[in-house]
Amino acid sequence: MALAIEYDVGPDGVIELVGLINAVEENDADPHGEAWLAWRCAHDDGGLGCVIVPPADVSRMEATEDADELRAIVEQVILADRRAKEVRS
């Protein structure tokens, strides 16, 4: 399963979750979500507001029933993505 997180970052630096997306195409044609990510990166922000969730984090998300733990995992994935993208720019 390829899970993607789409998010916005406001001018004040506040991050807002837009959605969790199952990025696998029909018939499991793109199990890693690469086609979805390429499509998403073609948008105005160049893909700055999206990240494919690493498989280990997807497993952690699926294993928990604790909303706070789930929120923490999502936050960690987004913040790691932001740090990586800031380093590149």
TORSEPA-725902 format. One record per atom (N, C-alpha, C): chain; x, z, y; residue in one letter; residue number from 1. Coordinates in steps of 0.001 Angstrom, whole numbers, plus 500000, padded with zeros to 6 digits. Atoms other than C-alpha are relative to their C-alpha. Layout:
% TORSEPA-725902
SITE  unit    east      up   north  code  pos
SITE     A       X       Z       Y     A  NUM
...
//
This chain:
% TORSEPA-725902
SITE  unit    east      up   north  code  pos
SITE     A  500841  500000  498822     M    1
SITE     A  500000  500000  500000     M    1
SITE     A  500882  500000  501236     M    1
SITE     A  499293  500026  498715     A    2
SITE     A  501295  499094  503434     A    2
SITE     A  499058  500541  501062     A    2
SITE     A  500799  499366  498970     L    3
SITE     A  499913  501424  506048     L    3
SITE     A  500733  499858  501318     L    3
SITE     A  499410  500136  498669     A    4
SITE     A  500507  500730  509724     A    4
SITE     A  499287  500941  500954     A    4
SITE     A  500567  499184  498927     I    5
SITE     A  499955  502943  512738     I    5
SITE     A  500110  499180  501272     I    5
SITE     A  499991  500655  498702     E    6
SITE     A  498966  501355  516014     E    6
SITE     A  499751  501075  501046     E    6
SITE     A  500091  498967  498981     Y    7
SITE     A  499427  503421  519154     Y    7
SITE     A  500315  499426  501376     Y    7
SITE     A  499693  500356  498617     D    8
SITE     A  499625  503211  522935     D    8
SITE     A  500819  501118  500611     D    8
SITE     A  499240  499017  499236     V    9
SITE     A  502081  504947  525230     V    9
SITE     A  499649  499773  501465     V    9
SITE     A  500378  500099  498600     G   10
SITE     A  500775  505648  528716     G   10
SITE     A  501198  500079  500924     G   10
SITE     A  498906  499936  499017     P   11
SITE     A  502872  505449  531892     P   11
SITE     A  500604  501402  500113     P   11
SITE     A  499528  498622  499935     D   12
SITE     A  503146  509240  531744     D   12
SITE     A  500691  500435  498711     D   12
SITE     A  499332  499699  501255     G   13
SITE     A  504632  509050  528228     G   13
SITE     A  499106  500580  498925     G   13
SITE     A  500932  499457  500985     V   14
SITE     A  501519  510360  526474     V   14
SITE     A  499679  498918  498971     V   14
SITE     A  500253  500930  501096     I   15
SITE     A  501051  508717  523086     I   15
SITE     A  498589  500218  499479     I   15
SITE     A  501378  499941  500501     E   16
SITE     A  497532  507890  521918     E   16
SITE     A  499898  499147  498733     E   16
SITE     A  500198  500719  501251     L   17
SITE     A  496707  506912  518350     L   17
SITE     A  498858  499008  500175     L   17
SITE     A  501028  501031  499919     V   18
SITE     A  494784  503628  518264     V   18
SITE     A  499343  499821  498645     V   18
SITE     A  500588  500174  501314     G   19
SITE     A  494345  503230  514526     G   19
SITE     A  501007  500045  498878     G   19
SITE     A  499230  500111  501231     L   20
SITE     A  495590  503394  510985     L   20
SITE     A  499498  498739  499314     L   20
SITE     A  500383  501313  500516     I   21
SITE     A  495599  499941  509434     I   21
SITE     A  500582  499790  498608     I   21
SITE     A  499523  500432  501302     N   22
SITE     A  495803  498885  505803     N   22
SITE     A  500510  498580  500213     N   22
SITE     A  499388  501271  499616     A   23
SITE     A  498235  496033  506429     A   23
SITE     A  500234  499051  498827     A   23
SITE     A  499852  500877  501161     V   24
SITE     A  498015  494481  502960     V   24
SITE     A  498952  498887  500081     V   24
SITE     A  500938  501116  499985     E   25
SITE     A  496468  491021  502851     E   25
SITE     A  499183  499982  498712     E   25
SITE     A  500856  500124  501177     E   26
SITE     A  493726  490099  500407     E   26
SITE     A  500825  499636  498778     E   26
SITE     A  499337  500272  501274     N   27
SITE     A  494794  489918  496767     N   27
SITE     A  501442  500505  499968     N   27
SITE     A  498659  499413  499946     D   28
SITE     A  497878  492020  497597     D   28
SITE     A  501096  498972  500264     D   28
SITE     A  499045  501072  499729     A   29
SITE     A  499598  488896  498931     A   29
SITE     A  501191  500473  500828     A   29
SITE     A  498929  499510  499137     D   30
SITE     A  501713  490945  501376     D   30
SITE     A  500090  501516  499846     D   30
SITE     A  500045  498566  500300     P   31
SITE     A  502300  494374  499804     P   31
SITE     A  500753  500898  500983     P   31
SITE     A  499234  499183  499062     H   32
SITE     A  504717  495525  502533     H   32
SITE     A  499523  499869  501441     H   32
SITE     A  500578  500133  498661     G   33
SITE     A  502616  494474  505531     G   33
SITE     A  500823  499166  500964     G   33
SITE     A  499124  500790  499136     E   34
SITE     A  505246  492069  506845     E   34
SITE     A  499252  498949  500807     E   34
SITE     A  500774  501018  499275     A   35
SITE     A  502726  489357  507783     A   35
SITE     A  499192  500650  501117     A   35
SITE     A  500762  499313  498958     W   36
SITE     A  500565  491862  509658     W   36
SITE     A  500926  500405  501143     W   36
SITE     A  499063  499559  498980     L   37
SITE     A  503600  493242  511492     L   37
SITE     A  500465  498817  500857     L   37
SITE     A  499600  501198  499245     A   38
SITE     A  504740  489730  512485     A   38
SITE     A  498875  499561  500934     A   38
SITE     A  501152  500356  499171     W   39
SITE     A  501217  488966  513744     W   39
SITE     A  499870  500975  501164     W   39
SITE     A  500149  498970  498967     R   40
SITE     A  501087  492257  515656     R   40
SITE     A  501097  499897  501043     R   40
SITE     A  498874  500118  499062     C   41
SITE     A  504522  491696  517222     C   41
SITE     A  499840  498811  500948     C   41
SITE     A  500259  501153  499141     A   42
SITE     A  503196  488445  518710     A   42
SITE     A  499124  500359  501201     A   42
SITE     A  500861  499563  498895     H   43
SITE     A  500976  490470  521087     H   43
SITE     A  500829  500357  501241     H   43
SITE     A  499375  499762  498699     D   44
SITE     A  501728  491334  524717     D   44
SITE     A  501137  501014  499992     D   44
SITE     A  498966  498968  499969     D   45
SITE     A  503768  494446  523971     D   45
SITE     A  501138  499733  499022     D   45
SITE     A  498924  500362  500922     G   46
SITE     A  505943  492679  521400     G   46
SITE     A  500109  500922  498799     G   46
SITE     A  499997  499120  501154     G   47
SITE     A  504976  495168  518729     G   47
SITE     A  500515  501403  500286     G   47
SITE     A  499485  498667  499671     L   48
SITE     A  506201  498227  520614     L   48
SITE     A  499044  501107  499589     L   48
SITE     A  500988  498976  500321     G   49
SITE     A  502973  500055  519796     G   49
SITE     A  499527  499973  498561     G   49
SITE     A  500402  499991  501408     C   50
SITE     A  502990  499691  516026     C   50
SITE     A  501196  500278  499111     C   50
SITE     A  498949  499685  500962     V   51
SITE     A  504926  500834  513011     V   51
SITE     A  499397  499981  498600     V   51
SITE     A  500388  499909  501406     I   52
SITE     A  504683  500357  509251     I   52
SITE     A  500481  501366  499511     I   52
SITE     A  499675  498654  500473     V   53
SITE     A  504598  503820  507662     V   53
SITE     A  500885  499881  498753     V   53
SITE     A  499129  500036  501181     P   54
SITE     A  507496  504350  505242     P   54
SITE     A  499255  500507  498752     P   54
SITE     A  500704  499618  501231     P   55
SITE     A  506332  504642  501595     P   55
SITE     A  500011  501506  499704     P   55
SITE     A  499943  498553  500264     A   56
SITE     A  507503  508267  501308     A   56
SITE     A  498994  500753  500864     A   56
SITE     A  500969  499355  499112     D   57
SITE     A  505356  509211  504300     D   57
SITE     A  498566  499668  499595     D   57
SITE     A  501336  500338  500514     V   58
SITE     A  502363  507324  502886     V   58
SITE     A  499662  500929  498840     V   58
SITE     A  500227  499095  501138     S   59
SITE     A  502758  509380  499701     S   59
SITE     A  499674  501402  500476     S   59
SITE     A  500276  498665  499446     R   60
SITE     A  502877  512598  501744     R   60
SITE     A  498605  500057  500613     R   60
SITE     A  501328  500050  499379     M   61
SITE     A  499768  511535  503658     M   61
SITE     A  498903  500026  498940     M   61
SITE     A  500990  500058  501075     E   62
SITE     A  497895  510752  500456     E   62
SITE     A  499904  501321  499238     E   62
SITE     A  499963  498765  500787     A   63
SITE     A  498932  514065  498876     A   63
SITE     A  499382  501198  500719     A   63
SITE     A  500505  498839  499268     T   64
SITE     A  497633  516327  501629     T   64
SITE     A  498508  499896  500293     T   64
SITE     A  501388  499913  499552     E   65
SITE     A  494143  517458  502433     E   65
SITE     A  499923  500830  501284     E   65
SITE     A  499896  499184  498798     D   66
SITE     A  495331  519479  505430     D   66
SITE     A  500085  499087  501228     D   66
SITE     A  500057  500863  498820     A   67
SITE     A  494376  517774  508714     A   67
SITE     A  501204  500215  500918     A   67
SITE     A  498842  499733  499144     D   68
SITE     A  497197  519492  510615     D   68
SITE     A  501270  499382  499433     D   68
SITE     A  498832  500608  500632     E   69
SITE     A  499786  518331  508100     E   69
SITE     A  499954  498479  500142     E   69
SITE     A  500161  501445  499842     L   70
SITE     A  498409  514783  508228     L   70
SITE     A  500349  499584  501430     L   70
SITE     A  499710  500274  498590     R   71
SITE     A  498544  514834  512026     R   71
SITE     A  501509  500084  500259     R   71
SITE     A  498556  499831  499814     A   72
SITE     A  502145  516095  511890     A   72
SITE     A  500781  498826  499416     A   72
SITE     A  499324  501150  500617     I   73
SITE     A  503191  513279  509543     I   73
SITE     A  499867  498775  500893     I   73
SITE     A  500242  501151  499114     V   74
SITE     A  501603  510647  511805     V   74
SITE     A  500856  500130  501258     V   74
SITE     A  499192  499774  498793     E   75
SITE     A  503298  512190  514855     E   75
SITE     A  501478  499746  499725     E   75
SITE     A  498596  500201  500343     Q   76
SITE     A  506694  512211  513097     Q   76
SITE     A  500333  498514  499872     Q   76
SITE     A  499772  501445  500178     V   77
SITE     A  506353  508537  512148     V   77
SITE     A  500019  499300  501355     V   77
SITE     A  500068  500636  498680     I   78
SITE     A  505355  507522  515687     I   78
SITE     A  501224  500362  500836     I   78
SITE     A  498860  499582  499187     L   79
SITE     A  508079  509578  517374     L   79
SITE     A  501304  499390  499497     L   79
SITE     A  498801  500651  500547     A   80
SITE     A  510757  508205  515022     A   80
SITE     A  500028  498530  500400     A   80
SITE     A  500093  501399  499593     D   81
SITE     A  509536  504680  515799     D   81
SITE     A  500346  499845  501475     D   81
SITE     A  499714  500069  498562     R   82
SITE     A  509653  505344  519554     R   82
SITE     A  501495  500179  500254     R   82
SITE     A  498555  499767  499812     R   83
SITE     A  513211  506740  519326     R   83
SITE     A  500797  498757  499606     R   83
SITE     A  499282  501183  500468     A   84
SITE     A  514377  503717  517339     A   84
SITE     A  499834  498838  500967     A   84
SITE     A  500247  501116  499076     K   85
SITE     A  512784  501257  519762     K   85
SITE     A  500638  500244  501352     K   85
SITE     A  499335  499704  498724     E   86
SITE     A  514185  503049  522822     E   86
SITE     A  501493  499758  499905     E   86
SITE     A  498574  500225  500208     V   87
SITE     A  517689  502861  521366     V   87
SITE     A  500307  498504  500077     V   87
SITE     A  499785  501461  500004     R   88
SITE     A  517311  499078  520882     R   88
SITE     A  499852  499379  501372     R   88
SITE     A  500237  500635  498689     S   89
SITE     A  516153  498454  524452     S   89
SITE     A  500944  500472  501069     S   89
//
